[in-house]
Amino acid sequence: MKSATMAKSEKAYLPAAGRDWLLPFYDPMVKLLGADAAQKQLLEQASLQTGQRVLDIGCGTGRLTVLIKRIHPDLSVNGVDPDAKALARARAKATRSGLAVEFTQGFGDDLPYTDAGFERVFSAFMFHHLPSEEKLGVLREVHRVLAPGGEFHLLDFEGHDHGGHGLLRLFHAAEQLKDNTEERVIAVMRQAGFRDAKKTGRRRILIGTVAYYRGTVEG
């Protein structure tokens, strides 16, 4: 049986900024593009409550993860990402802010957590990076780690249902966005077992339009 370390070394992933050398510029770039406001809207949608356990998958440099802990210091907050370099920045960010956040290296289709361990799982600007054949496996893992009645909250760029992508084409190829239509995202959420999977809103940011989704684990 392969060790976790071996498995990590053999699997490919896209770094948080697309290229390792761009990582120092990632946080300033996403702030400039309006991602912070979009993420705050995602948190408002989730209606977080005292004592809940929260997971941010594909957390990258920890912008959303740290934001959750800053706004809700009473919650247990975890972030997971395959990129060790991005996680190092995430841990440093949490330490500078004096926030206790647990960051773990891992992949979305093999989450290193027990069943039903969280009340909320978030994903922000990660889903479109996944190959089509991996999306269902990732969402099934999200469903597995959510407790009965728990919710999954997804934020990502919109696909082709609403036409062109403007400046977004400078950052992401059309192939990365083709599966991010409302119809396809909701379909794979339902296939993964989420009840009441639906699109909950849209928002314009500097480089395009983002969409919000929510799905619930049956209680």
GIFENKA-V24498 format. One record per residue. N is the residue number from 0. RES is the residue in one letter. D_CENTER is the distance of its C-alpha to the mean C-alpha in whole Angstrom. Layout:
N/RES/D_CENTER ; N/RES/D_CENTER
This chain:
0/M/29 ; 1/K/27 ; 2/S/25 ; 3/A/22 ; 4/T/23 ; 5/M/24 ; 6/A/21 ; 7/K/19 ; 8/S/21 ; 9/E/22 ; 10/K/19 ; 11/A/17 ; 12/Y/14 ; 13/L/13 ; 14/P/14 ; 15/A/11 ; 16/A/14 ; 17/G/15 ; 18/R/18 ; 19/D/19 ; 20/W/22 ; 21/L/20 ; 22/L/17 ; 23/P/20 ; 24/F/19 ; 25/Y/16 ; 26/D/15 ; 27/P/19 ; 28/M/18 ; 29/V/14 ; 30/K/16 ; 31/L/19 ; 32/L/17 ; 33/G/16 ; 34/A/13 ; 35/D/14 ; 36/A/15 ; 37/A/13 ; 38/Q/10 ; 39/K/13 ; 40/Q/14 ; 41/L/11 ; 42/L/12 ; 43/E/16 ; 44/Q/15 ; 45/A/14 ; 46/S/17 ; 47/L/16 ; 48/Q/20 ; 49/T/21 ; 50/G/21 ; 51/Q/18 ; 52/R/16 ; 53/V/12 ; 54/L/9 ; 55/D/6 ; 56/I/5 ; 57/G/5 ; 58/C/6 ; 59/G/9 ; 60/T/12 ; 61/G/10 ; 62/R/11 ; 63/L/9 ; 64/T/10 ; 65/V/13 ; 66/L/13 ; 67/I/13 ; 68/K/15 ; 69/R/18 ; 70/I/18 ; 71/H/18 ; 72/P/20 ; 73/D/21 ; 74/L/18 ; 75/S/17 ; 76/V/13 ; 77/N/12 ; 78/G/9 ; 79/V/9 ; 80/D/9 ; 81/P/12 ; 82/D/13 ; 83/A/16 ; 84/K/17 ; 85/A/14 ; 86/L/14 ; 87/A/17 ; 88/R/17 ; 89/A/14 ; 90/R/17 ; 91/A/20 ; 92/K/18 ; 93/A/18 ; 94/T/21 ; 95/R/23 ; 96/S/21 ; 97/G/23 ; 98/L/20 ; 99/A/19 ; 100/V/16 ; 101/E/15 ; 102/F/14 ; 103/T/14 ; 104/Q/14 ; 105/G/13 ; 106/F/12 ; 107/G/9 ; 108/D/13 ; 109/D/15 ; 110/L/13 ; 111/P/15 ; 112/Y/16 ; 113/T/19 ; 114/D/19 ; 115/A/18 ; 116/G/17 ; 117/F/15 ; 118/E/15 ; 119/R/12 ; 120/V/8 ; 121/F/5 ; 122/S/2 ; 123/A/4 ; 124/F/6 ; 125/M/5 ; 126/F/7 ; 127/H/10 ; 128/H/10 ; 129/L/11 ; 130/P/15 ; 131/S/16 ; 132/E/17 ; 133/E/14 ; 134/K/12 ; 135/L/14 ; 136/G/14 ; 137/V/11 ; 138/L/11 ; 139/R/14 ; 140/E/13 ; 141/V/11 ; 142/H/14 ; 143/R/16 ; 144/V/14 ; 145/L/14 ; 146/A/18 ; 147/P/20 ; 148/G/19 ; 149/G/16 ; 150/E/13 ; 151/F/10 ; 152/H/8 ; 153/L/7 ; 154/L/7 ; 155/D/8 ; 156/F/12 ; 157/E/15 ; 158/G/17 ; 159/H/20 ; 160/D/21 ; 161/H/22 ; 162/G/24 ; 163/G/23 ; 164/H/21 ; 165/G/23 ; 166/L/22 ; 167/L/18 ; 168/R/21 ; 169/L/21 ; 170/F/18 ; 171/H/17 ; 172/A/19 ; 173/A/20 ; 174/E/19 ; 175/Q/15 ; 176/L/15 ; 177/K/18 ; 178/D/16 ; 179/N/14 ; 180/T/17 ; 181/E/17 ; 182/E/19 ; 183/R/17 ; 184/V/14 ; 185/I/16 ; 186/A/18 ; 187/V/16 ; 188/M/14 ; 189/R/18 ; 190/Q/19 ; 191/A/16 ; 192/G/18 ; 193/F/16 ; 194/R/19 ; 195/D/19 ; 196/A/16 ; 197/K/17 ; 198/K/16 ; 199/T/16 ; 200/G/17 ; 201/R/17 ; 202/R/17 ; 203/R/18 ; 204/I/17 ; 205/L/20 ; 206/I/19 ; 207/G/18 ; 208/T/17 ; 209/V/13 ; 210/A/13 ; 211/Y/12 ; 212/Y/12 ; 213/R/12 ; 214/G/14 ; 215/T/16 ; 216/V/17 ; 217/E/21 ; 218/G/23
